[in-house]
Amino acid sequence: KQWYQRRVRGVSPYTMPRLVNCVKNCCYSLLLAAFISAISSLFVWQAEVYQSTIDEQVRQMKLDISSMKKENHLMEIKLNEQFGKHEDLKDEFRFLVKQAKWSVQDGKDNSVRDAPKPRDLEVGKKPEAKRAAKGEPKGDKSNNLVEKVEVDPINVALERMLHEQQGGAGELDLGKRVQVLVVSEKKGGGDILGGFFAKDAEIFYLPGLSGIVRTSKDFAKLTHCTITDQVIDYYRSHPNYIAASPSLTKLCSDEGGCEGLTSEKLERECMTKHIAVFEGITENWPLEMVDEIGMDVVYVSRDPRPIVAQLLEDSLITEEEVQVFSSQMCARIESFRTHLSSSHNTFQIVEYDKLAASPLASLSTLYHTLFDTTTTPELGLDKEAKSSLYLSIGGWRNTLAQIAADAVIEECGTVIVK
């Protein structure tokens, strides 16, 4: 009877629990599917937001590039209108545009507002007189500081150049900027003289520059304080050069890192100095290039025998290479020693022995020749440093083998001072 009733009803005693489990599994599956769908939607939304952010940045970059092109085009038009084919004036104008941009960005455009403009010069009035005519107290710049003035860097640079041409004093006159190139053979003493110049807080000094700057075009950039990323990378990979230059050291952190050493910061440091000294070796800077770059040149001349002795001691050359190396080196020494000053720059020869024996007197003579002053910086040489310099004059006699010395004499007889 029970069997019959179950058959009639069509329900097995085992069917109900299975049905319940099936419904539970379906519900769990639906919940899991809904959760996965929600997570997927969230990821898609985040991806869309990220993509929209990137698109906006790209759009802004395109606008910035377009604005820069328009600005450069406008600048070139003004360059051609004002200076024609005078490339030196054009370079100075570009330099002042860069300087004006930085002044505006830093909020340091006081010099821009306070500098006499050409129209003031035409009527014979100074900014102070104009303030007095307006009833402002003399020297009171409070109104200028409160009021935000939109300054066009191109017009600022143009007004500064016109003002300087009419007798005004600019913030940094590139025509009056002193550029000095210190050259020598490797281990020839140029780095020592450059280190003395670096003691002067008024000098912008870059050592070992011949390792990265090889052409007159690269030098032209340096004369206008244009520092490339290649120069920055070069100095970051040569910490010994950074340690030799306060201009570089001040931009590096105390922990030894040099993240603060950037092209923009080094350019600003360069633009604050009216004297720049660059140091390198003649092996990378031939005489023809040195003579055409238009800088004042100081050549440190040293006896080739101590140079070879130092190179052998530092394993920079081998004994087998002494004769060939000496032949090439002494040809350069003779060409630099006998070179006459070009018509557009000073060519000064400094004997290493005199520099090492009497550094302060040698430096004073150079300051008088190059900078028209005898006021030299405090070198800070202690007794040990002075003794080391003096011993470097003849110390090679105890380290250079006679066979190597004979090879140098054979190749360099004309340049060795008896």
C-alpha positions as CSV (number, residue, x, y, z in Angstrom):
1,K,0.0,0.0,0.0
2,Q,2.8,2.4,0.9
3,W,4.6,1.4,-2.2
4,Y,1.5,2.1,-4.3
5,Q,0.9,5.5,-2.7
6,R,4.4,6.6,-3.4
7,R,4.2,5.4,-7.0
8,V,0.9,7.3,-7.4
9,R,2.2,10.4,-5.9
10,G,5.4,10.1,-7.9
11,V,7.7,11.0,-5.0
12,S,10.5,8.8,-3.9
13,P,11.6,9.0,-0.2
14,Y,15.1,10.0,-1.4
15,T,14.0,12.7,-3.8
16,M,13.3,15.6,-1.4
17,P,16.8,15.9,0.2
18,R,18.4,15.8,-3.2
19,L,16.1,18.5,-4.4
20,V,16.9,20.7,-1.4
21,N,20.7,20.3,-2.1
22,C,20.2,21.1,-5.7
23,V,18.4,24.4,-4.9
24,K,21.2,25.3,-2.4
25,N,23.9,24.7,-5.0
26,C,22.1,26.8,-7.6
27,C,21.8,29.7,-5.1
28,Y,25.5,29.5,-4.3
29,S,26.4,29.4,-7.9
30,L,24.2,32.5,-8.6
31,L,25.8,34.4,-5.7
32,L,29.3,33.5,-6.9
33,A,28.5,34.6,-10.4
34,A,27.1,37.9,-9.1
35,F,30.3,38.5,-7.0
36,I,32.6,37.7,-9.9
37,S,30.5,40.0,-12.2
38,A,30.7,42.9,-9.6
39,I,34.5,42.5,-9.3
40,S,34.9,42.4,-13.1
41,S,32.8,45.6,-13.4
42,L,35.0,47.3,-10.8
43,F,38.2,46.4,-12.6
44,V,36.7,47.6,-15.9
45,W,35.7,50.9,-14.3
46,Q,39.1,51.4,-12.8
47,A,40.7,50.7,-16.2
48,E,38.4,53.2,-17.9
49,V,39.3,55.8,-15.3
50,Y,43.0,55.1,-15.7
51,Q,42.7,55.3,-19.5
52,S,40.8,58.6,-19.3
53,T,43.6,60.0,-17.0
54,I,46.2,58.9,-19.5
55,D,44.3,60.4,-22.4
56,E,44.0,63.7,-20.5
57,Q,47.7,63.8,-19.8
58,V,48.5,63.0,-23.5
59,R,46.1,65.8,-24.5
60,Q,47.8,68.2,-22.1
61,M,51.2,67.2,-23.4
62,K,50.1,67.8,-27.0
63,L,48.8,71.3,-25.9
64,D,52.1,72.1,-24.2
65,I,54.1,71.0,-27.2
66,S,51.9,73.0,-29.5
67,S,52.3,76.0,-27.2
68,M,56.1,75.6,-27.1
69,K,56.3,75.4,-30.9
70,K,54.2,78.5,-31.2
71,E,56.4,80.3,-28.6
72,N,59.6,79.2,-30.4
73,H,58.2,80.4,-33.7
74,L,57.3,83.7,-32.2
75,M,60.8,84.0,-30.7
76,E,62.5,83.2,-34.0
77,I,60.3,85.9,-35.7
78,K,61.4,88.5,-33.1
79,L,65.0,87.3,-33.4
80,N,65.0,87.9,-37.2
81,E,63.3,91.2,-36.8
82,Q,65.7,92.6,-34.2
83,F,69.0,91.0,-34.9
84,G,69.0,89.7,-38.5
85,K,72.1,87.6,-39.1
86,H,73.8,88.4,-35.9
87,E,74.0,84.8,-34.5
88,D,75.8,85.9,-31.3
89,L,73.0,88.2,-30.3
90,K,70.5,85.6,-31.1
91,D,72.2,83.1,-28.8
92,E,72.2,85.7,-26.0
93,F,68.5,86.4,-26.6
94,R,67.7,82.7,-26.3
95,F,69.7,82.6,-23.1
96,L,67.8,85.6,-21.6
97,V,64.5,84.0,-22.6
98,K,65.4,80.9,-20.6
99,Q,66.5,83.1,-17.6
100,A,63.3,85.1,-17.7
101,K,61.2,81.9,-17.7
102,W,62.9,80.7,-14.6
103,S,62.5,84.0,-12.9
104,V,58.8,84.1,-13.6
105,Q,58.3,80.4,-12.5
106,D,60.1,81.1,-9.2
107,G,58.3,84.3,-8.5
108,K,61.6,86.2,-8.7
109,D,60.6,88.6,-11.4
110,N,61.5,91.6,-9.3
111,S,64.5,92.3,-11.5
112,V,62.1,92.1,-14.5
113,R,59.8,94.7,-13.0
114,D,62.5,96.9,-11.5
115,A,64.9,97.0,-14.4
116,P,64.6,100.2,-16.5
117,K,62.6,99.6,-19.7
118,P,63.6,101.1,-23.0
119,R,60.6,103.4,-22.9
120,D,61.8,104.8,-19.5
121,L,65.2,105.4,-21.0
122,E,63.7,107.3,-23.9
123,V,62.1,109.8,-21.7
124,G,65.1,110.0,-19.3
125,K,63.2,108.6,-16.3
126,K,64.2,105.9,-13.9
127,P,61.8,103.5,-12.2
128,E,62.3,105.3,-8.8
129,A,61.4,108.6,-10.4
130,K,58.3,107.1,-11.9
131,R,57.2,105.7,-8.5
132,A,57.7,109.2,-7.0
133,A,55.6,110.8,-9.7
134,K,52.8,108.3,-8.9
135,G,53.1,109.2,-5.2
136,E,54.7,106.0,-4.1
137,P,57.5,106.1,-1.5
138,K,61.0,105.7,-2.9
139,G,62.0,102.1,-3.0
140,D,58.5,100.9,-2.0
141,K,57.7,97.8,-4.1
142,S,54.8,96.6,-2.0
143,N,52.3,97.2,-4.7
144,N,54.4,95.3,-7.2
145,L,54.7,92.4,-4.9
146,V,51.0,92.2,-4.1
147,E,49.8,92.5,-7.6
148,K,50.4,89.5,-9.8
149,V,51.8,90.6,-13.1
150,E,51.7,88.4,-16.2
151,V,55.2,88.6,-17.7
152,D,56.0,87.4,-21.2
153,P,59.6,85.9,-21.1
154,I,60.2,86.7,-24.7
155,N,59.3,90.4,-24.3
156,V,61.3,90.5,-21.0
157,A,64.4,89.1,-22.8
158,L,64.0,91.6,-25.7
159,E,63.6,94.6,-23.3
160,R,66.7,93.5,-21.3
161,M,68.8,93.3,-24.5
162,L,67.6,96.6,-25.8
163,H,68.2,98.1,-22.3
164,E,71.8,96.7,-22.2
165,Q,72.5,98.0,-25.7
166,Q,71.4,101.5,-24.5
167,G,73.8,101.5,-21.6
168,G,71.9,99.7,-18.9
169,A,73.3,97.0,-16.7
170,G,71.8,93.6,-17.2
171,E,71.6,90.7,-14.7
172,L,74.2,88.7,-16.6
173,D,75.9,90.1,-19.6
174,L,77.2,87.1,-21.6
175,G,79.4,89.4,-23.6
176,K,81.3,90.3,-20.4
177,R,81.2,86.8,-19.0
178,V,84.7,85.4,-18.6
179,Q,85.1,81.8,-19.9
180,V,88.4,80.1,-19.1
181,L,89.6,76.8,-20.5
182,V,92.3,74.9,-18.5
183,V,94.1,72.3,-20.6
184,S,97.0,70.0,-20.0
185,E,98.2,66.5,-20.7
186,K,96.8,63.7,-18.6
187,K,98.5,64.0,-15.3
188,G,100.0,67.2,-16.6
189,G,98.6,69.4,-13.8
190,G,95.5,70.9,-15.3
191,D,93.3,69.4,-12.6
192,I,95.5,70.9,-9.9
193,L,95.2,74.4,-11.4
194,G,91.5,73.9,-11.9
195,G,91.2,72.8,-8.2
196,F,92.8,76.2,-7.2
197,F,90.2,78.0,-9.3
198,A,87.5,76.0,-7.7
199,K,88.4,77.5,-4.3
200,D,86.9,80.8,-5.5
201,A,83.2,81.0,-4.6
202,E,82.7,83.4,-7.5
203,I,83.7,80.8,-10.2
204,F,81.6,78.1,-11.8
205,Y,84.0,75.1,-12.3
206,L,83.5,71.9,-14.3
207,P,86.4,69.5,-14.2
208,G,87.3,66.6,-16.5
209,L,85.0,68.0,-19.2
210,S,87.0,66.6,-22.1
211,G,85.5,63.2,-21.4
212,I,82.0,64.3,-22.6
213,V,82.4,67.7,-24.4
214,R,84.4,67.1,-27.7
215,T,83.2,69.7,-30.2
216,S,83.1,73.5,-30.5
217,K,79.3,73.2,-30.9
218,D,79.1,71.5,-27.4
219,F,81.3,74.4,-26.0
220,A,78.9,76.9,-27.5
221,K,76.1,75.4,-25.4
222,L,78.3,75.7,-22.3
223,T,79.0,79.3,-22.9
224,H,75.3,80.0,-22.6
225,C,74.9,77.7,-19.6
226,T,73.0,75.0,-21.5
227,I,73.7,71.7,-19.7
228,T,72.6,68.5,-21.4
229,D,71.5,65.3,-19.7
230,Q,74.5,63.6,-21.1
231,V,76.8,65.9,-19.1
232,I,74.7,65.2,-16.0
233,D,75.0,61.4,-16.5
234,Y,78.7,61.8,-17.1
235,Y,79.3,63.5,-13.8
236,R,77.0,61.1,-11.9
237,S,79.2,58.3,-13.1
238,H,82.4,60.1,-12.1
239,P,82.1,61.0,-8.4
240,N,85.8,62.1,-8.3
241,Y,84.9,65.0,-10.5
242,I,81.9,65.9,-8.4
243,A,84.2,66.0,-5.3
244,A,86.6,68.4,-7.1
245,S,83.9,71.0,-7.9
246,P,81.9,72.9,-5.3
247,S,79.5,73.8,-8.1
248,L,78.6,70.1,-8.4
249,T,79.0,69.1,-4.8
250,K,76.4,71.5,-3.5
251,L,73.8,69.8,-5.7
252,C,74.5,66.3,-4.3
253,S,73.1,65.0,-1.0
254,D,75.3,64.1,2.0
255,E,74.4,60.4,1.6
256,G,76.5,60.3,-1.6
257,G,73.5,60.3,-4.0
258,C,73.2,62.9,-6.7
259,E,69.5,63.0,-7.5
260,G,69.6,66.7,-6.9
261,L,72.2,67.1,-9.7
262,T,70.0,67.9,-12.7
263,S,70.6,69.9,-15.8
264,E,68.1,72.7,-14.8
265,K,69.7,73.2,-11.4
266,L,73.3,73.1,-12.8
267,E,72.2,75.7,-15.4
268,R,70.9,77.9,-12.7
269,E,74.2,77.6,-10.8
270,C,76.0,78.4,-14.0
271,M,73.9,81.5,-14.6
272,T,74.7,82.9,-11.1
273,K,78.4,83.2,-11.8
274,H,80.2,85.7,-14.0
275,I,83.3,83.5,-14.4
276,A,83.3,79.9,-15.7
277,V,86.3,77.6,-15.7
278,F,86.3,74.3,-17.7
279,E,89.1,71.7,-17.4
280,G,90.2,68.9,-19.7
281,I,93.1,67.2,-21.4
282,T,94.7,67.8,-24.8
283,E,94.3,64.2,-25.8
284,N,90.6,64.9,-26.4
285,W,90.8,68.6,-27.1
286,P,93.1,69.3,-30.1
287,L,94.7,72.6,-30.5
288,E,92.6,73.5,-33.6
289,M,89.3,73.2,-31.6
290,V,90.7,74.9,-28.5
291,D,91.7,77.9,-30.6
292,E,88.4,78.3,-32.3
293,I,86.0,78.2,-29.4
294,G,86.7,81.8,-28.3
295,M,87.6,81.2,-24.7
296,D,90.6,82.3,-22.7
297,V,93.0,79.4,-22.6
298,V,95.4,78.4,-19.9
299,Y,97.8,75.6,-20.8
300,V,99.7,73.8,-18.0
301,S,103.0,72.7,-19.4
302,R,104.9,69.9,-17.6
303,D,108.0,67.9,-18.2
304,P,106.9,64.7,-20.0
305,R,109.0,62.4,-17.8
306,P,107.0,62.9,-14.6
307,I,103.8,62.5,-16.7
308,V,104.9,59.1,-17.9
309,A,106.1,58.1,-14.5
310,Q,102.7,58.9,-13.0
311,L,100.8,57.1,-15.8
312,L,103.0,54.0,-15.3
313,E,102.4,54.1,-11.6
314,D,98.6,54.3,-12.1
315,S,98.7,51.5,-14.8
316,L,97.3,53.8,-17.4
317,I,100.0,52.8,-19.9
318,T,102.5,49.9,-20.0
319,E,106.2,50.0,-20.4
320,E,105.8,48.7,-24.0
321,E,103.7,51.7,-24.8
322,V,106.0,54.4,-23.4
323,Q,107.8,55.2,-26.6
324,V,104.8,55.4,-28.9
325,F,102.8,57.3,-26.3
326,S,105.6,59.7,-25.6
327,S,105.9,60.5,-29.3
328,Q,102.3,61.4,-29.6
329,M,102.2,63.3,-26.3
330,C,105.3,65.4,-27.0
331,A,104.0,66.4,-30.4
332,R,100.9,67.9,-28.6
333,I,103.1,69.5,-26.0
334,E,105.3,71.2,-28.6
335,S,102.3,72.5,-30.6
336,F,100.7,74.0,-27.5
337,R,103.9,75.5,-26.2
338,T,104.7,77.2,-29.5
339,H,101.2,78.3,-30.2
340,L,100.5,82.0,-30.4
341,S,97.5,83.7,-28.9
342,S,94.6,83.9,-31.4
343,S,93.0,87.3,-32.1
344,H,89.9,86.6,-30.1
345,N,91.2,85.1,-26.8
346,T,94.1,84.9,-24.4
347,F,96.5,82.0,-24.5
348,Q,98.4,81.7,-21.3
349,I,101.1,79.1,-20.6
350,V,101.8,78.1,-17.0
351,E,104.8,76.0,-16.1
352,Y,103.9,73.2,-13.7
353,D,107.1,73.4,-11.7
354,K,106.4,77.1,-10.9
355,L,102.7,76.3,-10.1
356,A,103.7,73.4,-7.7
357,A,106.6,75.4,-6.1
358,S,104.7,78.6,-5.6
359,P,100.9,78.1,-6.2
360,L,99.7,81.4,-4.7
361,A,102.1,83.5,-6.8
362,S,101.2,81.6,-10.0
363,L,97.5,82.0,-9.3
364,S,97.9,85.7,-8.5
365,T,99.6,86.2,-11.9
366,L,96.8,84.4,-13.7
367,Y,94.1,86.4,-11.9
368,H,95.7,89.6,-13.0
369,T,95.9,88.4,-16.6
370,L,92.5,86.8,-16.9
371,F,90.3,88.7,-14.4
372,D,92.2,92.0,-14.1
373,T,92.6,91.5,-10.3
374,T,95.2,90.1,-7.9
375,T,92.7,89.1,-5.2
376,T,93.0,85.4,-5.1
377,P,91.0,82.9,-3.0
378,E,92.3,81.2,0.1
379,L,93.8,78.0,-1.2
380,G,93.7,76.3,2.2
381,L,96.9,74.2,1.6
382,D,98.3,72.7,4.7
383,K,102.0,71.8,5.2
384,E,101.5,68.2,3.9
385,A,99.7,69.4,0.7
386,K,102.4,71.9,0.0
387,S,105.1,69.3,0.5
388,S,103.3,66.9,-1.8
389,L,103.1,69.5,-4.5
390,Y,106.8,70.4,-4.2
391,L,107.9,66.7,-4.3
392,S,105.9,66.1,-7.4
393,I,108.4,68.3,-9.3
394,G,111.3,65.9,-9.0
395,G,109.9,62.8,-7.3
396,W,109.7,61.0,-10.7
397,R,113.4,60.4,-10.6
398,N,113.0,57.8,-7.9
399,T,110.1,55.9,-9.7
400,L,110.8,56.1,-13.4
401,A,113.0,53.3,-14.7
402,Q,116.0,54.4,-16.7
403,I,115.0,52.6,-19.8
404,A,111.6,54.4,-19.8
405,A,113.3,57.7,-19.1
406,D,115.7,57.2,-22.1
407,A,112.7,56.4,-24.3
408,V,111.0,59.6,-23.3
409,I,114.1,61.6,-23.8
410,E,114.5,60.1,-27.3
411,E,111.0,61.1,-28.4
412,C,110.7,64.4,-26.4
413,G,114.2,65.9,-26.6
414,T,112.8,69.2,-28.1
415,V,110.3,69.8,-25.3
416,I,112.3,68.7,-22.2
417,V,113.7,71.7,-20.4
418,K,117.3,71.1,-19.6
